[in-house]
Amino acid sequence: APATITLWHSYHAGGSEEATINKIVADYMAANPNVKITVLEVPFDQLFNKYETDTAAGGGPDMFTAPNDNLGSEVRSGVIAPIDDLVKGKLDGYTQAGINGVTVDGKIYAVPGIAKAVGLYYNKSTITTPPATTADLLTLVKSGKKFGLNIGGYFAWGFWGGFGGQLTDSTGKCAATNGGFADALQYFKDLKAAGATFDSDEGKLETAFTQGQLDMVVTGPWVLGDFEKAMSDKLGVAPLPAGPKGPSAPMMGIDGWYINPNSQNKQAAVDFGLFAFNATNLKLYEDNAGDPAARSDVTPSDPLVKAFADIAANGFPRPQSKEFGNYWGPFGDAMTAVLAGKASPADAVKTACAAMDKANGK
């Protein structure tokens, strides 16, 4: 039936993910001439706030695609529509991890599609063997190799667990003062003292890596296609180095197509989401952009995409609890304070835990 759909995405302007979605949209409209799709690129650092604000006011797009960063909060705020009835019997081929990643309290809130978690990119012309442990990484940096890490709770997440950190107890109260978080922060401080680069500008670190100013950088598959174009066979991907207390499991998120409860075209929007994330088009995402599919019927042909698929499979599923929503600011501030020499690791964690518990009423 005739329908007009407005969709938002936050893919890098001019990047391989944007080119992929533009092709998929064009293909869909060619096959369904009654459907008109209007596409808007919204910068990632503005996407959630803009969507949530516009939707709460009765507006917003029909649908948007993003990782499940704010899903729990959006569900509790009523700005995401449950779509169980609209996808019933239509999710064959999607992995259970993908479906679980867009499910809150037993209801499905998106068409799942891409599994994303950060890994270690390295330049094979300067790093012959990627570091298997955090000790190996520190040794490489001390020897003069250049390493970059984004400051913030997302990129650091895997390292907390690698040093034995646990964020909350079973009641949602902060438990990070158990030592693992402080040990990880001390490790970051040691890395910086040895010459590692810490920056809050993800794009700056990525550019430094592709231009040869960094030998290693931690980021995700969303830049894999662009990195391969820039570096070709010099590019390598490895899991985050394991810590002294176990694997460094990064936070694993699922990109999905989310539907606005204000939309008058929910079924049409879901139909497009199912098309965009079908096996054929998720293979297109893999081949063009390096995004690992959250489907069991899509096999990566690129070994680097396979590496990221394995990293995501071994990642830590992103929590969707109300308590977890108050992790980001306090622990991002803790990392910033320690790296700036304004707080000891133990004091920074104590302050972060207190702030998180206060925000959660614990």
Legacy VTK file of the C-alpha trace (Angstrom):
# vtk DataFile Version 3.0
C-alpha trace
ASCII
DATASET POLYDATA
POINTS 362 float
0.000 0.000 0.000
1.154 3.593 -0.501
3.253 4.807 2.421
5.733 7.520 3.292
8.459 6.645 5.799
10.954 8.956 7.438
14.047 7.280 8.862
17.053 8.557 10.751
20.543 7.099 11.024
23.833 8.296 12.469
26.282 6.712 10.048
29.394 8.773 9.342
28.649 11.219 6.518
30.467 9.997 3.423
31.347 6.685 5.081
30.740 3.124 3.967
27.766 2.564 6.289
25.986 5.612 4.878
26.635 4.426 1.317
25.217 1.017 2.245
21.957 2.300 3.706
21.486 4.675 0.774
21.768 1.741 -1.636
19.341 -0.352 0.411
16.798 2.475 0.510
17.099 2.983 -3.258
16.678 -0.756 -3.883
13.597 -0.895 -1.653
11.885 2.038 -3.328
12.647 0.600 -6.754
11.004 -2.681 -5.743
8.137 -0.918 -3.938
7.228 2.179 -5.969
4.298 3.001 -3.649
6.709 3.569 -0.766
8.636 6.824 -0.390
11.473 6.853 2.142
13.038 10.079 3.377
16.458 9.640 4.977
18.099 11.998 7.471
21.615 11.629 8.890
21.809 12.823 12.502
25.236 12.969 14.209
25.560 10.142 16.721
26.203 12.461 19.660
22.833 14.121 18.966
20.751 11.166 17.791
19.253 9.836 21.014
18.504 13.212 22.551
16.906 14.508 19.341
14.842 11.375 18.825
13.674 11.166 22.435
12.846 14.880 22.647
10.996 14.998 19.328
9.104 11.774 19.996
8.071 12.792 23.520
6.606 15.954 21.955
4.519 13.888 19.522
6.870 14.056 16.522
10.032 12.299 15.416
10.719 9.987 12.469
8.823 6.781 11.741
11.950 4.792 12.532
15.650 5.073 13.269
18.628 2.754 13.447
21.207 2.807 16.215
22.862 0.507 18.740
20.763 -0.419 21.769
22.560 2.183 23.905
19.413 3.847 25.291
16.865 1.111 24.719
15.988 0.419 28.350
15.568 4.102 29.109
13.533 4.691 25.944
11.223 1.789 26.765
10.648 3.128 30.274
9.971 6.581 28.784
7.469 5.209 26.260
9.275 6.554 23.181
9.853 3.174 21.492
7.012 1.003 20.194
6.920 -2.743 20.949
6.712 -4.647 17.682
6.132 -8.277 18.733
2.943 -8.589 16.688
4.525 -6.956 13.625
7.559 -9.304 13.544
5.823 -12.478 14.679
7.042 -15.382 12.562
9.458 -13.134 10.661
12.678 -13.421 12.691
13.970 -16.747 11.385
17.702 -16.449 10.709
18.336 -13.804 13.365
20.594 -14.883 16.220
19.128 -15.235 19.690
21.763 -12.777 20.953
20.488 -10.262 18.418
16.870 -10.747 19.452
17.782 -10.619 23.150
19.635 -7.369 22.532
16.435 -5.605 21.413
14.179 -7.234 24.008
13.245 -5.553 27.298
10.997 -7.196 29.881
9.982 -9.856 27.389
8.929 -7.515 24.569
10.726 -6.931 21.258
11.432 -3.300 20.392
13.432 -3.475 17.147
14.378 -5.509 14.116
17.895 -6.640 15.129
20.704 -6.627 12.619
24.298 -5.813 13.519
26.380 -6.969 16.487
28.980 -4.430 17.544
31.789 -4.465 20.095
35.189 -2.802 20.120
38.408 -4.597 19.324
42.060 -3.775 18.852
43.008 -2.536 15.392
46.714 -2.768 14.674
49.058 -1.904 11.826
50.627 -5.160 10.659
53.601 -3.314 9.187
54.654 -2.140 12.665
53.035 -4.720 14.984
53.887 -8.258 13.917
52.024 -9.914 16.811
49.143 -8.128 18.550
49.301 -8.055 22.355
47.508 -10.978 23.978
47.554 -9.474 27.475
47.511 -6.051 29.056
51.074 -6.700 30.187
52.071 -7.319 26.567
50.402 -4.069 25.519
52.247 -2.072 28.177
55.530 -3.634 27.083
54.867 -2.649 23.470
54.049 0.945 24.452
57.189 1.146 26.592
59.185 -0.049 23.577
57.915 2.935 21.561
54.786 1.571 19.873
51.921 4.047 19.763
48.533 3.087 21.223
45.307 5.127 21.372
42.213 4.711 23.546
39.091 6.827 23.705
38.392 8.275 27.153
35.026 7.076 28.416
33.075 4.268 29.969
32.249 2.520 26.683
35.728 2.002 25.291
37.151 1.190 28.732
34.440 -1.321 29.630
36.299 -4.504 28.687
39.330 -3.538 30.738
37.264 -3.260 33.949
36.409 -6.957 33.761
39.906 -7.901 32.668
41.172 -6.532 35.978
38.414 -8.228 37.961
36.006 -5.306 38.236
32.280 -5.742 38.853
30.057 -2.699 38.446
26.981 -3.610 40.539
25.713 -6.203 42.944
22.428 -8.079 42.578
20.472 -5.111 43.970
21.902 -2.597 41.472
24.129 -0.955 44.085
27.594 0.038 42.853
30.213 -2.603 43.698
33.110 -1.143 41.741
35.156 -0.349 44.858
36.177 -4.029 44.976
39.562 -3.169 43.465
39.287 -4.169 39.817
38.194 -0.752 38.562
40.966 1.017 40.468
43.532 -1.454 39.120
42.321 -0.804 35.568
42.546 2.963 36.092
46.081 2.570 37.424
46.879 0.558 34.306
45.556 3.365 32.096
47.695 5.802 34.059
50.746 3.570 33.498
49.960 3.334 29.789
49.773 7.113 29.506
53.058 7.526 31.371
54.642 5.088 28.898
53.456 7.169 25.932
49.926 5.984 25.091
47.412 8.498 23.747
44.062 9.022 25.477
41.539 11.319 23.822
37.796 11.922 23.946
37.702 12.588 20.186
37.103 9.236 18.492
37.580 10.640 14.996
40.926 12.155 15.930
42.239 8.795 17.124
40.940 7.009 14.027
42.623 9.515 11.717
45.889 9.221 13.643
45.756 5.449 13.188
45.083 5.452 9.448
47.800 8.076 8.924
50.381 5.979 10.750
50.681 8.134 13.866
49.297 5.282 15.984
50.219 1.617 15.687
47.134 0.401 17.594
43.727 1.852 18.419
40.606 0.550 20.149
37.372 1.079 18.229
34.610 -0.890 16.541
33.547 -2.417 13.225
31.670 0.738 12.211
34.949 2.063 10.772
36.265 -1.232 9.398
35.244 -0.561 5.799
36.871 2.872 5.858
40.012 1.543 7.583
40.389 -1.190 4.946
40.155 1.372 2.164
42.861 3.460 3.830
45.225 0.664 4.926
44.464 -2.388 2.788
46.461 -5.474 3.828
48.329 -3.597 6.566
45.204 -3.706 8.755
44.795 -6.269 11.519
42.075 -6.867 14.116
42.441 -8.662 17.444
40.420 -8.982 20.664
41.187 -6.586 23.486
44.189 -7.903 25.434
43.198 -10.038 28.411
43.779 -8.613 31.858
45.400 -10.284 34.861
41.999 -11.507 36.117
40.537 -12.750 32.846
39.339 -11.784 29.354
38.654 -8.137 28.577
35.091 -8.585 27.309
33.930 -5.354 25.618
30.332 -4.211 25.777
28.349 -5.892 23.008
25.515 -3.909 21.473
22.961 -4.688 18.806
22.031 -2.218 16.085
18.340 -2.398 15.286
15.539 -0.580 13.504
13.397 1.055 16.184
9.814 2.195 15.548
8.305 5.430 16.809
5.032 4.955 18.735
3.757 8.150 17.029
4.206 6.642 13.561
1.126 6.107 11.424
3.143 3.674 9.285
4.422 1.117 11.815
3.871 -1.933 9.602
5.510 -0.241 6.603
8.441 0.794 8.792
8.878 -2.736 10.146
8.670 -4.150 6.627
11.512 -1.881 5.543
13.520 -2.795 8.667
13.138 -6.492 7.864
14.274 -5.816 4.288
17.248 -3.688 5.344
18.393 -6.372 7.784
17.595 -9.449 5.711
20.389 -11.897 4.888
21.200 -10.303 1.529
21.469 -6.766 2.835
23.325 -7.672 6.015
25.844 -9.409 3.760
26.055 -6.057 1.951
26.724 -4.348 5.287
29.459 -6.899 5.988
31.091 -6.630 2.573
30.884 -2.848 2.195
31.078 -1.545 5.760
32.572 -4.384 7.795
29.534 -4.711 10.092
29.044 -8.247 11.536
25.513 -9.545 11.019
23.400 -10.707 13.956
22.130 -13.528 11.756
23.065 -17.196 11.659
22.538 -17.372 7.890
25.190 -14.788 6.967
28.815 -15.947 6.816
31.558 -13.304 6.702
33.920 -13.624 3.745
36.307 -11.009 5.170
38.485 -12.424 7.995
38.461 -9.048 9.749
34.651 -9.017 9.804
34.824 -12.567 11.181
37.221 -11.308 13.858
34.706 -8.664 14.926
31.866 -11.197 14.840
33.852 -13.390 17.235
34.655 -10.399 19.456
30.955 -9.529 19.688
30.009 -13.156 20.374
32.345 -13.117 23.383
31.324 -9.637 24.503
29.367 -8.470 27.532
25.708 -7.847 26.575
24.851 -4.194 27.137
22.757 -3.869 30.314
19.392 -2.115 30.002
18.624 -1.549 33.690
17.695 1.828 35.126
20.709 1.634 37.453
23.129 1.091 34.590
21.966 4.309 32.960
23.800 6.214 35.693
27.137 4.487 35.058
28.326 6.642 32.182
28.936 10.089 33.664
30.525 9.077 36.970
32.926 6.520 35.499
33.812 8.631 32.476
34.661 11.400 34.943
36.722 8.950 36.998
38.838 8.008 34.005
39.319 11.667 33.067
40.323 12.638 36.615
42.894 9.848 36.961
44.488 10.501 33.574
44.670 14.229 34.371
46.376 13.488 37.687
43.513 15.024 39.667
42.555 11.910 41.630
44.027 8.582 42.657
42.403 5.520 41.076
40.878 4.383 44.378
39.468 7.822 45.189
38.120 8.272 41.667
36.252 4.960 41.845
34.905 5.774 45.311
33.604 9.119 44.036
32.083 7.497 40.917
30.343 4.807 42.948
28.909 7.374 45.353
27.596 9.475 42.448
26.065 6.462 40.720
24.367 5.251 43.894
23.063 8.721 44.685
21.556 9.022 41.200
19.973 5.594 41.631
18.692 6.274 45.148
20.768 3.419 46.548
LINES 1 363
362 0 1 2 3 4 5 6 7 8 9 10 11 12 13 14 15 16 17 18 19 20 21 22 23 24 25 26 27 28 29 30 31 32 33 34 35 36 37 38 39 40 41 42 43 44 45 46 47 48 49 50 51 52 53 54 55 56 57 58 59 60 61 62 63 64 65 66 67 68 69 70 71 72 73 74 75 76 77 78 79 80 81 82 83 84 85 86 87 88 89 90 91 92 93 94 95 96 97 98 99 100 101 102 103 104 105 106 107 108 109 110 111 112 113 114 115 116 117 118 119 120 121 122 123 124 125 126 127 128 129 130 131 132 133 134 135 136 137 138 139 140 141 142 143 144 145 146 147 148 149 150 151 152 153 154 155 156 157 158 159 160 161 162 163 164 165 166 167 168 169 170 171 172 173 174 175 176 177 178 179 180 181 182 183 184 185 186 187 188 189 190 191 192 193 194 195 196 197 198 199 200 201 202 203 204 205 206 207 208 209 210 211 212 213 214 215 216 217 218 219 220 221 222 223 224 225 226 227 228 229 230 231 232 233 234 235 236 237 238 239 240 241 242 243 244 245 246 247 248 249 250 251 252 253 254 255 256 257 258 259 260 261 262 263 264 265 266 267 268 269 270 271 272 273 274 275 276 277 278 279 280 281 282 283 284 285 286 287 288 289 290 291 292 293 294 295 296 297 298 299 300 301 302 303 304 305 306 307 308 309 310 311 312 313 314 315 316 317 318 319 320 321 322 323 324 325 326 327 328 329 330 331 332 333 334 335 336 337 338 339 340 341 342 343 344 345 346 347 348 349 350 351 352 353 354 355 356 357 358 359 360 361
